[in-house]
Amino acid sequence: MIFQYSCYAEYLKAYLKQEEELHELSLRSLAHILKLDSSVLSRVLKKERKLPLSSAGKVAKNLELSPVESEYFMLLVERDH
């Protein structure tokens, strides 16, 4: 699914929307899973803030992305910096 996105924030928004529909997961709950502050995640989703490079790896891991998906996610984050 991640490969159809050229922006990590758009991917995260779509992921949150899907999880909201399937599991009633809130932004705050997703932030907890990703080990991010909910205000940081909110600003990242609104493209008001970049995802810190130091957080990108743990976000990919906590999203349980495959190694190839994780690498793609990391490239999207790096490209934005």
PELINCOR-V500893 format. One record per helix or strand of 3 or more residues. SS is the DSSP state (a for helix, b for strand). FROM is the first residue (numbers start at 1). TO is the last residue. Records with the same first field share a line. If there is no record, write none. Layout:
SS = FROM-TO + FROM-TO
This chain:
a = 2-4 + 8-23 + 27-34 + 38-45 + 53-62 + 67-80
